[in-house]
Amino acid sequence: MRRTKIMVVDDEHLIRWSLEQNLKKQGYEVYTAGTGEDALRLAREEQPDLVLLDYHLPGINGLEVLQRLKETDEDVVVIMVTAQGGLETAVNTMRHGAYDYINKPFNLDELSIVIRKALETSDLRREVVQLRSEHKKQGPPTILGNSKHMKNVLEMMAKVAKSDASTVLIQGESGTGKELVAKWIHYESARAEKPFVAINCAAVPATLLESELFGHEKGAFTDAKASKKGLFELADGGTVFLDEIGDMEIGMQAKLLRFLEDRTFRRIGGTKSMPVDVRIVSATNKDLLKAIEDKTFRNDLYYRLQVIPIFLPPLRERKEDIITLVNYFMENFSKEFNKPMKGISNMAEKLLVEYSWPGNIRELKNVIERAIILGTDENLLLENLPLEIVAKASQSGAVSMTTFKLPPEGIDIEEVERELIKQSLEITDWNQSKAAKKLNLGIDAFRYRMKKFGFLK
């Protein structure tokens, strides 16, 4: 891991040596210079993250060095140090880009605190710049749908994006695209140039979620070795996406409600209330009204979150969108894997439309990706689909399987796959190549399944 580089610039050898020893003990990589000229040369060679710069130097003075450092690298953090000077000098250096200004003699512990805070600010600034750059490249995600359900959803999304509604609640089953909708709203809104940050409330332990959202001060709890900004603070001006909000612990719900009411918060262990301007987009696959009845979700928080409600329909209720999505995923994956595809066979299309898609769009995407990777034809064929889809289609009568007799409905999918492997071997007199071809599997993939089900040692 790269160590933080600090350059000490001072014409007094004892000060340079003392600071170098102290900073090295703290784990920094330290360089020293006694003149402004040496400092500029060293800065070009080593590109330090932070510079401790004496104001009074022989030759080029500290103010000129500061200006030239900033011209070369505007992100470098500079802390000015001097034995003389007052408020006017301090203001002048800050105006030219210095992060802070300290007087000699200084306390090493206090200087360490200033350095740490300066580096935290610098890291945050770089992170925000990177996030904004990624946001500009990324843009709004593609959301497809011509069904009546989706037209209503897209219309609502457009209205929300144009407004400055402070809270939006997206509900729908897992895999319906709730985070994509949240991102689309953000990137199509006036907040697009500001950060979009997401957190899965179910994935973060309740004891840590408050710190993740609100941040904490140094020493607020055992492991709080430094101050940390939370997501609300980092996303100021942008959007915070709270996924799986229905899994948030009840005590944390009260704290979130308090924040939503006045848009101010305190870091854990802090005393200062800080205002932020963020849009909160929440999402859940749970029935929140049922959760309210069960007293696992606050009634007042529910109504505060769902100022603008958006309900995403499951894929089985928007069947007319399935082939549109299939074509979109086929185009993307065929480019990604360099396997041009012309279309879909009639039988494969029929099965894809008839299948119930319990995993919704996420499941459909995974099925198409697998089909493109394993398929050998320029069209997506019935044989490219997972065995569980073919099995369900056979059981429902959506497709006739004349070659294979599938087990009755209700049997485990592993057993369905095993039975298909067994029957293909029996039909071909245990010729592995022919059996693999009948299932449209590569020989290696087929042998892997033979071994998996005990047909091959």
Secondary structure as a PSIPRED ss2 file (coil, helix, strand):
# PSIPRED VFORMAT (PSIPRED V4.0)

   1 M C   1.000  0.000  0.000
   2 R C   1.000  0.000  0.000
   3 R C   1.000  0.000  0.000
   4 T C   1.000  0.000  0.000
   5 K E   0.000  0.000  1.000
   6 I E   0.000  0.000  1.000
   7 M E   0.000  0.000  1.000
   8 V E   0.000  0.000  1.000
   9 V E   0.000  0.000  1.000
  10 D C   1.000  0.000  0.000
  11 D C   1.000  0.000  0.000
  12 E C   1.000  0.000  0.000
  13 H H   0.000  1.000  0.000
  14 L H   0.000  1.000  0.000
  15 I H   0.000  1.000  0.000
  16 R H   0.000  1.000  0.000
  17 W H   0.000  1.000  0.000
  18 S H   0.000  1.000  0.000
  19 L H   0.000  1.000  0.000
  20 E H   0.000  1.000  0.000
  21 Q H   0.000  1.000  0.000
  22 N H   0.000  1.000  0.000
  23 L H   0.000  1.000  0.000
  24 K H   0.000  1.000  0.000
  25 K H   0.000  1.000  0.000
  26 Q C   1.000  0.000  0.000
  27 G C   1.000  0.000  0.000
  28 Y C   1.000  0.000  0.000
  29 E E   0.000  0.000  1.000
  30 V E   0.000  0.000  1.000
  31 Y E   0.000  0.000  1.000
  32 T E   0.000  0.000  1.000
  33 A E   0.000  0.000  1.000
  34 G C   1.000  0.000  0.000
  35 T C   1.000  0.000  0.000
  36 G H   0.000  1.000  0.000
  37 E H   0.000  1.000  0.000
  38 D H   0.000  1.000  0.000
  39 A H   0.000  1.000  0.000
  40 L H   0.000  1.000  0.000
  41 R H   0.000  1.000  0.000
  42 L H   0.000  1.000  0.000
  43 A H   0.000  1.000  0.000
  44 R H   0.000  1.000  0.000
  45 E H   0.000  1.000  0.000
  46 E H   0.000  1.000  0.000
  47 Q C   1.000  0.000  0.000
  48 P C   1.000  0.000  0.000
  49 D C   1.000  0.000  0.000
  50 L E   0.000  0.000  1.000
  51 V E   0.000  0.000  1.000
  52 L E   0.000  0.000  1.000
  53 L E   0.000  0.000  1.000
  54 D E   0.000  0.000  1.000
  55 Y C   1.000  0.000  0.000
  56 H C   1.000  0.000  0.000
  57 L C   1.000  0.000  0.000
  58 P C   1.000  0.000  0.000
  59 G C   1.000  0.000  0.000
  60 I C   1.000  0.000  0.000
  61 N C   1.000  0.000  0.000
  62 G H   0.000  1.000  0.000
  63 L H   0.000  1.000  0.000
  64 E H   0.000  1.000  0.000
  65 V H   0.000  1.000  0.000
  66 L H   0.000  1.000  0.000
  67 Q H   0.000  1.000  0.000
  68 R H   0.000  1.000  0.000
  69 L H   0.000  1.000  0.000
  70 K H   0.000  1.000  0.000
  71 E H   0.000  1.000  0.000
  72 T H   0.000  1.000  0.000
  73 D C   1.000  0.000  0.000
  74 E C   1.000  0.000  0.000
  75 D C   1.000  0.000  0.000
  76 V C   1.000  0.000  0.000
  77 V E   0.000  0.000  1.000
  78 V E   0.000  0.000  1.000
  79 I E   0.000  0.000  1.000
  80 M E   0.000  0.000  1.000
  81 V E   0.000  0.000  1.000
  82 T E   0.000  0.000  1.000
  83 A C   1.000  0.000  0.000
  84 Q C   1.000  0.000  0.000
  85 G C   1.000  0.000  0.000
  86 G C   1.000  0.000  0.000
  87 L H   0.000  1.000  0.000
  88 E H   0.000  1.000  0.000
  89 T H   0.000  1.000  0.000
  90 A H   0.000  1.000  0.000
  91 V H   0.000  1.000  0.000
  92 N H   0.000  1.000  0.000
  93 T H   0.000  1.000  0.000
  94 M H   0.000  1.000  0.000
  95 R H   0.000  1.000  0.000
  96 H C   1.000  0.000  0.000
  97 G C   1.000  0.000  0.000
  98 A C   1.000  0.000  0.000
  99 Y C   1.000  0.000  0.000
 100 D E   0.000  0.000  1.000
 101 Y E   0.000  0.000  1.000
 102 I E   0.000  0.000  1.000
 103 N E   0.000  0.000  1.000
 104 K C   1.000  0.000  0.000
 105 P C   1.000  0.000  0.000
 106 F C   1.000  0.000  0.000
 107 N C   1.000  0.000  0.000
 108 L H   0.000  1.000  0.000
 109 D H   0.000  1.000  0.000
 110 E H   0.000  1.000  0.000
 111 L H   0.000  1.000  0.000
 112 S H   0.000  1.000  0.000
 113 I H   0.000  1.000  0.000
 114 V H   0.000  1.000  0.000
 115 I H   0.000  1.000  0.000
 116 R H   0.000  1.000  0.000
 117 K H   0.000  1.000  0.000
 118 A H   0.000  1.000  0.000
 119 L H   0.000  1.000  0.000
 120 E H   0.000  1.000  0.000
 121 T H   0.000  1.000  0.000
 122 S H   0.000  1.000  0.000
 123 D H   0.000  1.000  0.000
 124 L H   0.000  1.000  0.000
 125 R H   0.000  1.000  0.000
 126 R H   0.000  1.000  0.000
 127 E H   0.000  1.000  0.000
 128 V H   0.000  1.000  0.000
 129 V H   0.000  1.000  0.000
 130 Q H   0.000  1.000  0.000
 131 L H   0.000  1.000  0.000
 132 R H   0.000  1.000  0.000
 133 S H   0.000  1.000  0.000
 134 E H   0.000  1.000  0.000
 135 H H   0.000  1.000  0.000
 136 K H   0.000  1.000  0.000
 137 K H   0.000  1.000  0.000
 138 Q H   0.000  1.000  0.000
 139 G C   1.000  0.000  0.000
 140 P C   1.000  0.000  0.000
 141 P C   1.000  0.000  0.000
 142 T C   1.000  0.000  0.000
 143 I C   1.000  0.000  0.000
 144 L C   1.000  0.000  0.000
 145 G C   1.000  0.000  0.000
 146 N C   1.000  0.000  0.000
 147 S C   1.000  0.000  0.000
 148 K H   0.000  1.000  0.000
 149 H H   0.000  1.000  0.000
 150 M H   0.000  1.000  0.000
 151 K H   0.000  1.000  0.000
 152 N H   0.000  1.000  0.000
 153 V H   0.000  1.000  0.000
 154 L H   0.000  1.000  0.000
 155 E H   0.000  1.000  0.000
 156 M H   0.000  1.000  0.000
 157 M H   0.000  1.000  0.000
 158 A H   0.000  1.000  0.000
 159 K H   0.000  1.000  0.000
 160 V H   0.000  1.000  0.000
 161 A H   0.000  1.000  0.000
 162 K H   0.000  1.000  0.000
 163 S C   1.000  0.000  0.000
 164 D C   1.000  0.000  0.000
 165 A C   1.000  0.000  0.000
 166 S C   1.000  0.000  0.000
 167 T E   0.000  0.000  1.000
 168 V E   0.000  0.000  1.000
 169 L E   0.000  0.000  1.000
 170 I E   0.000  0.000  1.000
 171 Q E   0.000  0.000  1.000
 172 G C   1.000  0.000  0.000
 173 E C   1.000  0.000  0.000
 174 S C   1.000  0.000  0.000
 175 G C   1.000  0.000  0.000
 176 T C   1.000  0.000  0.000
 177 G C   1.000  0.000  0.000
 178 K H   0.000  1.000  0.000
 179 E H   0.000  1.000  0.000
 180 L H   0.000  1.000  0.000
 181 V H   0.000  1.000  0.000
 182 A H   0.000  1.000  0.000
 183 K H   0.000  1.000  0.000
 184 W H   0.000  1.000  0.000
 185 I H   0.000  1.000  0.000
 186 H H   0.000  1.000  0.000
 187 Y H   0.000  1.000  0.000
 188 E C   1.000  0.000  0.000
 189 S C   1.000  0.000  0.000
 190 A C   1.000  0.000  0.000
 191 R C   1.000  0.000  0.000
 192 A C   1.000  0.000  0.000
 193 E C   1.000  0.000  0.000
 194 K C   1.000  0.000  0.000
 195 P C   1.000  0.000  0.000
 196 F E   0.000  0.000  1.000
 197 V E   0.000  0.000  1.000
 198 A E   0.000  0.000  1.000
 199 I E   0.000  0.000  1.000
 200 N E   0.000  0.000  1.000
 201 C C   1.000  0.000  0.000
 202 A C   1.000  0.000  0.000
 203 A C   1.000  0.000  0.000
 204 V C   1.000  0.000  0.000
 205 P C   1.000  0.000  0.000
 206 A H   0.000  1.000  0.000
 207 T H   0.000  1.000  0.000
 208 L H   0.000  1.000  0.000
 209 L H   0.000  1.000  0.000
 210 E H   0.000  1.000  0.000
 211 S H   0.000  1.000  0.000
 212 E H   0.000  1.000  0.000
 213 L H   0.000  1.000  0.000
 214 F H   0.000  1.000  0.000
 215 G E   0.000  0.000  1.000
 216 H E   0.000  0.000  1.000
 217 E C   1.000  0.000  0.000
 218 K C   1.000  0.000  0.000
 219 G C   1.000  0.000  0.000
 220 A C   1.000  0.000  0.000
 221 F C   1.000  0.000  0.000
 222 T C   1.000  0.000  0.000
 223 D C   1.000  0.000  0.000
 224 A C   1.000  0.000  0.000
 225 K C   1.000  0.000  0.000
 226 A C   1.000  0.000  0.000
 227 S C   1.000  0.000  0.000
 228 K E   0.000  0.000  1.000
 229 K E   0.000  0.000  1.000
 230 G C   1.000  0.000  0.000
 231 L H   0.000  1.000  0.000
 232 F H   0.000  1.000  0.000
 233 E H   0.000  1.000  0.000
 234 L H   0.000  1.000  0.000
 235 A C   1.000  0.000  0.000
 236 D C   1.000  0.000  0.000
 237 G C   1.000  0.000  0.000
 238 G C   1.000  0.000  0.000
 239 T E   0.000  0.000  1.000
 240 V E   0.000  0.000  1.000
 241 F E   0.000  0.000  1.000
 242 L E   0.000  0.000  1.000
 243 D E   0.000  0.000  1.000
 244 E C   1.000  0.000  0.000
 245 I H   0.000  1.000  0.000
 246 G H   0.000  1.000  0.000
 247 D H   0.000  1.000  0.000
 248 M C   1.000  0.000  0.000
 249 E C   1.000  0.000  0.000
 250 I H   0.000  1.000  0.000
 251 G H   0.000  1.000  0.000
 252 M H   0.000  1.000  0.000
 253 Q H   0.000  1.000  0.000
 254 A H   0.000  1.000  0.000
 255 K H   0.000  1.000  0.000
 256 L H   0.000  1.000  0.000
 257 L H   0.000  1.000  0.000
 258 R H   0.000  1.000  0.000
 259 F H   0.000  1.000  0.000
 260 L H   0.000  1.000  0.000
 261 E H   0.000  1.000  0.000
 262 D H   0.000  1.000  0.000
 263 R C   1.000  0.000  0.000
 264 T E   0.000  0.000  1.000
 265 F E   0.000  0.000  1.000
 266 R C   1.000  0.000  0.000
 267 R C   1.000  0.000  0.000
 268 I E   0.000  0.000  1.000
 269 G C   1.000  0.000  0.000
 270 G C   1.000  0.000  0.000
 271 T C   1.000  0.000  0.000
 272 K C   1.000  0.000  0.000
 273 S C   1.000  0.000  0.000
 274 M E   0.000  0.000  1.000
 275 P E   0.000  0.000  1.000
 276 V C   1.000  0.000  0.000
 277 D C   1.000  0.000  0.000
 278 V C   1.000  0.000  0.000
 279 R E   0.000  0.000  1.000
 280 I E   0.000  0.000  1.000
 281 V E   0.000  0.000  1.000
 282 S E   0.000  0.000  1.000
 283 A E   0.000  0.000  1.000
 284 T E   0.000  0.000  1.000
 285 N C   1.000  0.000  0.000
 286 K C   1.000  0.000  0.000
 287 D C   1.000  0.000  0.000
 288 L H   0.000  1.000  0.000
 289 L H   0.000  1.000  0.000
 290 K H   0.000  1.000  0.000
 291 A H   0.000  1.000  0.000
 292 I H   0.000  1.000  0.000
 293 E H   0.000  1.000  0.000
 294 D C   1.000  0.000  0.000
 295 K C   1.000  0.000  0.000
 296 T C   1.000  0.000  0.000
 297 F C   1.000  0.000  0.000
 298 R C   1.000  0.000  0.000
 299 N H   0.000  1.000  0.000
 300 D H   0.000  1.000  0.000
 301 L H   0.000  1.000  0.000
 302 Y H   0.000  1.000  0.000
 303 Y H   0.000  1.000  0.000
 304 R H   0.000  1.000  0.000
 305 L H   0.000  1.000  0.000
 306 Q C   1.000  0.000  0.000
 307 V C   1.000  0.000  0.000
 308 I E   0.000  0.000  1.000
 309 P E   0.000  0.000  1.000
 310 I E   0.000  0.000  1.000
 311 F E   0.000  0.000  1.000
 312 L C   1.000  0.000  0.000
 313 P C   1.000  0.000  0.000
 314 P C   1.000  0.000  0.000
 315 L H   0.000  1.000  0.000
 316 R H   0.000  1.000  0.000
 317 E H   0.000  1.000  0.000
 318 R C   1.000  0.000  0.000
 319 K H   0.000  1.000  0.000
 320 E H   0.000  1.000  0.000
 321 D H   0.000  1.000  0.000
 322 I H   0.000  1.000  0.000
 323 I H   0.000  1.000  0.000
 324 T H   0.000  1.000  0.000
 325 L H   0.000  1.000  0.000
 326 V H   0.000  1.000  0.000
 327 N H   0.000  1.000  0.000
 328 Y H   0.000  1.000  0.000
 329 F H   0.000  1.000  0.000
 330 M H   0.000  1.000  0.000
 331 E H   0.000  1.000  0.000
 332 N H   0.000  1.000  0.000
 333 F H   0.000  1.000  0.000
 334 S H   0.000  1.000  0.000
 335 K H   0.000  1.000  0.000
 336 E H   0.000  1.000  0.000
 337 F C   1.000  0.000  0.000
 338 N C   1.000  0.000  0.000
 339 K C   1.000  0.000  0.000
 340 P C   1.000  0.000  0.000
 341 M C   1.000  0.000  0.000
 342 K C   1.000  0.000  0.000
 343 G E   0.000  0.000  1.000
 344 I E   0.000  0.000  1.000
 345 S C   1.000  0.000  0.000
 346 N H   0.000  1.000  0.000
 347 M H   0.000  1.000  0.000
 348 A H   0.000  1.000  0.000
 349 E H   0.000  1.000  0.000
 350 K H   0.000  1.000  0.000
 351 L H   0.000  1.000  0.000
 352 L H   0.000  1.000  0.000
 353 V H   0.000  1.000  0.000
 354 E H   0.000  1.000  0.000
 355 Y C   1.000  0.000  0.000
 356 S C   1.000  0.000  0.000
 357 W C   1.000  0.000  0.000
 358 P C   1.000  0.000  0.000
 359 G C   1.000  0.000  0.000
 360 N H   0.000  1.000  0.000
 361 I H   0.000  1.000  0.000
 362 R H   0.000  1.000  0.000
 363 E H   0.000  1.000  0.000
 364 L H   0.000  1.000  0.000
 365 K H   0.000  1.000  0.000
 366 N H   0.000  1.000  0.000
 367 V H   0.000  1.000  0.000
 368 I H   0.000  1.000  0.000
 369 E H   0.000  1.000  0.000
 370 R H   0.000  1.000  0.000
 371 A H   0.000  1.000  0.000
 372 I H   0.000  1.000  0.000
 373 I H   0.000  1.000  0.000
 374 L H   0.000  1.000  0.000
 375 G C   1.000  0.000  0.000
 376 T C   1.000  0.000  0.000
 377 D C   1.000  0.000  0.000
 378 E C   1.000  0.000  0.000
 379 N E   0.000  0.000  1.000
 380 L E   0.000  0.000  1.000
 381 L C   1.000  0.000  0.000
 382 L H   0.000  1.000  0.000
 383 E H   0.000  1.000  0.000
 384 N H   0.000  1.000  0.000
 385 L C   1.000  0.000  0.000
 386 P C   1.000  0.000  0.000
 387 L H   0.000  1.000  0.000
 388 E H   0.000  1.000  0.000
 389 I H   0.000  1.000  0.000
 390 V H   0.000  1.000  0.000
 391 A H   0.000  1.000  0.000
 392 K H   0.000  1.000  0.000
 393 A H   0.000  1.000  0.000
 394 S H   0.000  1.000  0.000
 395 Q H   0.000  1.000  0.000
 396 S H   0.000  1.000  0.000
 397 G C   1.000  0.000  0.000
 398 A C   1.000  0.000  0.000
 399 V C   1.000  0.000  0.000
 400 S C   1.000  0.000  0.000
 401 M C   1.000  0.000  0.000
 402 T C   1.000  0.000  0.000
 403 T C   1.000  0.000  0.000
 404 F C   1.000  0.000  0.000
 405 K C   1.000  0.000  0.000
 406 L C   1.000  0.000  0.000
 407 P C   1.000  0.000  0.000
 408 P C   1.000  0.000  0.000
 409 E C   1.000  0.000  0.000
 410 G C   1.000  0.000  0.000
 411 I C   1.000  0.000  0.000
 412 D C   1.000  0.000  0.000
 413 I H   0.000  1.000  0.000
 414 E H   0.000  1.000  0.000
 415 E H   0.000  1.000  0.000
 416 V H   0.000  1.000  0.000
 417 E H   0.000  1.000  0.000
 418 R H   0.000  1.000  0.000
 419 E H   0.000  1.000  0.000
 420 L H   0.000  1.000  0.000
 421 I H   0.000  1.000  0.000
 422 K H   0.000  1.000  0.000
 423 Q H   0.000  1.000  0.000
 424 S H   0.000  1.000  0.000
 425 L H   0.000  1.000  0.000
 426 E H   0.000  1.000  0.000
 427 I H   0.000  1.000  0.000
 428 T C   1.000  0.000  0.000
 429 D C   1.000  0.000  0.000
 430 W C   1.000  0.000  0.000
 431 N C   1.000  0.000  0.000
 432 Q H   0.000  1.000  0.000
 433 S H   0.000  1.000  0.000
 434 K H   0.000  1.000  0.000
 435 A H   0.000  1.000  0.000
 436 A H   0.000  1.000  0.000
 437 K H   0.000  1.000  0.000
 438 K H   0.000  1.000  0.000
 439 L C   1.000  0.000  0.000
 440 N C   1.000  0.000  0.000
 441 L C   1.000  0.000  0.000
 442 G C   1.000  0.000  0.000
 443 I H   0.000  1.000  0.000
 444 D H   0.000  1.000  0.000
 445 A H   0.000  1.000  0.000
 446 F H   0.000  1.000  0.000
 447 R H   0.000  1.000  0.000
 448 Y H   0.000  1.000  0.000
 449 R H   0.000  1.000  0.000
 450 M H   0.000  1.000  0.000
 451 K H   0.000  1.000  0.000
 452 K H   0.000  1.000  0.000
 453 F C   1.000  0.000  0.000
 454 G C   1.000  0.000  0.000
 455 F C   1.000  0.000  0.000
 456 L C   1.000  0.000  0.000
 457 K C   1.000  0.000  0.000
